Amino acid sequence: MNNKWQTHTSEKLYLADVQLKEWGAKLREHGDSFPQSIQTSFKQASMLLISLGWESLLNELAEYHQQKTSYLVNLQQLATLLGDDIPEIAYLSEIAVKPGSWLYDITCFDKLLKQPQSRTQDYAASLAKDALIVVSSSAEPIDSFNNIKHILGDFKVYLTDLRVRMSEW
């Protein structure tokens, strides 16, 4: 499964990891005095890179299945292109609607990132409150540092497993 999108997907997830490592270092260094605007910048950059990695993976899968297409941005477009009978699409469709899965959380990222500024504060607070995932028996907003790190980790594990399976086919 070596195509132009594979490199692009890996690059986006690597850059998200770089953002998270830098954000974590700044949090440890500055603690509560770390400016909120800079934290927000790290948060949104990390979330956006993970989302771009997801979109790139959709295009990676399309290319793997030898489908030429314009840029895919959601799972429904991939399912329409390839069909629902492909096991990987069925699996992704299942976890996309399962709260707490890495893919469900990435779709929440998109909603948090893409809302107009006039609605961002109320809507983002509502979405972040509603989209909690459990980490070490404590609930945190989906866009917390720990959850973003966890989501990226789960996505990378899935991607590694997927590429191993695809290379065996």
C-alpha positions as CSV (number, residue, x, y, z in Angstrom):
1,M,0.0,0.0,0.0
2,N,2.6,2.5,-1.1
3,N,1.1,5.5,-2.8
4,K,1.4,9.3,-2.8
5,W,-1.3,9.6,-0.1
6,Q,0.5,7.2,2.3
7,T,3.3,9.7,2.6
8,H,0.9,12.6,3.0
9,T,-1.1,10.8,5.7
10,S,2.0,9.9,7.6
11,E,3.3,13.4,7.3
12,K,0.1,15.0,8.8
13,L,0.1,12.6,11.7
14,Y,3.8,13.2,12.3
15,L,3.3,16.9,12.4
16,A,0.3,16.5,14.8
17,D,2.6,14.6,17.0
18,V,5.2,17.3,16.8
19,Q,2.6,19.9,17.8
20,L,1.4,17.8,20.7
21,K,5.0,17.2,22.0
22,E,5.7,20.9,21.8
23,W,2.4,21.8,23.5
24,G,3.1,19.3,26.3
25,A,6.6,20.7,26.8
26,K,5.2,24.2,27.1
27,L,2.5,23.1,29.5
28,R,5.2,21.4,31.7
29,E,7.4,24.5,31.5
30,H,4.8,27.2,32.1
31,G,2.0,25.4,34.0
32,D,-1.0,27.6,34.6
33,S,0.8,30.7,33.4
34,F,0.9,29.3,29.8
35,P,-1.1,31.9,27.7
36,Q,-4.5,30.6,26.7
37,S,-4.1,32.0,23.1
38,I,-1.0,29.9,22.6
39,Q,-2.6,26.8,24.1
40,T,-5.6,27.3,21.7
41,S,-3.2,27.6,18.8
42,F,-1.5,24.3,19.7
43,K,-4.8,22.6,20.3
44,Q,-6.3,23.7,17.0
45,A,-3.2,22.9,15.0
46,S,-3.0,19.4,16.5
47,M,-6.7,18.8,15.9
48,L,-6.5,20.2,12.3
49,L,-3.5,18.0,11.4
50,I,-5.2,14.9,12.8
51,S,-8.3,15.8,10.7
52,L,-6.2,16.3,7.6
53,G,-4.5,13.0,8.3
54,W,-7.9,11.4,8.3
55,E,-8.9,13.0,5.0
56,S,-5.6,11.9,3.6
57,L,-6.3,8.3,4.7
58,L,-9.6,8.4,2.8
59,N,-7.7,9.3,-0.3
60,E,-5.0,6.7,0.4
61,L,-7.7,4.0,0.6
62,A,-9.3,5.2,-2.7
63,E,-5.9,5.1,-4.4
64,Y,-5.1,1.7,-2.9
65,H,-8.4,0.4,-4.5
66,Q,-7.2,2.0,-7.8
67,Q,-9.9,4.6,-7.8
68,K,-9.0,8.0,-9.3
69,T,-11.0,10.7,-7.6
70,S,-11.0,14.3,-6.6
71,Y,-10.1,15.0,-3.0
72,L,-12.3,13.0,-0.5
73,V,-13.2,14.7,2.7
74,N,-15.5,12.2,4.5
75,L,-16.2,8.5,4.8
76,Q,-19.5,8.7,3.0
77,Q,-17.7,9.9,-0.2
78,L,-15.3,6.9,0.1
79,A,-18.2,4.5,0.7
80,T,-20.0,5.9,-2.4
81,L,-16.9,5.5,-4.5
82,L,-15.9,2.0,-3.3
83,G,-19.1,0.5,-2.0
84,D,-20.2,-0.5,1.5
85,D,-19.2,-4.1,1.1
86,I,-15.5,-3.5,1.6
87,P,-14.7,-4.7,5.1
88,E,-12.5,-1.7,6.0
89,I,-15.3,0.7,5.0
90,A,-17.8,-1.3,7.0
91,Y,-15.5,-1.2,10.0
92,L,-14.8,2.5,9.7
93,S,-18.5,3.2,9.3
94,E,-19.2,1.3,12.5
95,I,-16.7,3.1,14.6
96,A,-17.5,6.5,13.1
97,V,-20.8,6.6,15.0
98,K,-19.4,5.0,18.2
99,P,-18.8,7.6,20.9
100,G,-15.4,7.4,22.3
101,S,-13.8,5.8,19.2
102,W,-10.9,7.7,17.6
103,L,-12.9,8.2,14.4
104,Y,-16.0,9.5,16.2
105,D,-13.7,12.0,18.1
106,I,-12.1,13.1,14.8
107,T,-15.5,14.0,13.5
108,C,-16.1,16.0,16.6
109,F,-12.8,17.8,16.0
110,D,-14.1,18.9,12.6
111,K,-17.3,20.3,14.2
112,L,-15.2,22.2,16.8
113,L,-12.8,23.6,14.2
114,K,-15.2,24.5,11.4
115,Q,-18.0,26.4,13.2
116,P,-18.3,30.1,12.4
117,Q,-16.7,32.4,14.9
118,S,-20.0,33.9,15.9
119,R,-21.2,30.5,17.2
120,T,-17.8,29.1,18.3
121,Q,-17.9,29.9,22.0
122,D,-21.4,28.5,22.8
123,Y,-21.3,25.7,20.3
124,A,-17.8,24.6,21.0
125,A,-18.4,24.6,24.7
126,S,-21.6,22.6,24.3
127,L,-19.9,20.1,21.9
128,A,-16.8,19.7,24.1
129,K,-19.1,19.1,27.1
130,D,-21.2,16.6,25.2
131,A,-18.3,14.8,23.6
132,L,-16.5,13.6,26.7
133,I,-14.4,10.5,26.7
134,V,-13.3,8.6,29.7
135,V,-9.6,8.6,30.4
136,S,-8.3,7.0,33.6
137,S,-11.7,7.2,35.2
138,S,-12.0,10.9,34.8
139,A,-14.0,12.7,32.1
140,E,-12.3,15.4,30.1
141,P,-13.4,17.5,27.1
142,I,-12.6,15.9,23.8
143,D,-10.3,18.8,23.0
144,S,-8.1,18.4,26.1
145,F,-4.4,17.8,25.6
146,N,-4.6,14.3,27.0
147,N,-7.6,13.3,24.8
148,I,-6.1,14.7,21.6
149,K,-2.9,12.8,22.4
150,H,-4.9,9.6,23.0
151,I,-6.9,10.0,19.8
152,L,-3.8,10.5,17.8
153,G,-2.2,7.4,19.4
154,D,-5.3,5.3,18.6
155,F,-5.4,6.6,15.0
156,K,-1.7,5.8,14.5
157,V,-2.2,2.2,15.9
158,Y,-5.1,1.7,13.5
159,L,-3.1,3.1,10.6
160,T,-0.1,0.8,11.3
161,D,-2.4,-2.2,11.6
162,L,-4.2,-1.3,8.4
163,R,-1.0,-0.9,6.4
164,V,0.3,-4.2,7.6
165,R,-3.0,-5.9,6.5
166,M,-3.0,-4.2,3.2
167,S,0.7,-5.1,2.5
168,E,-0.2,-8.8,3.1
169,W,-3.0,-8.7,0.5
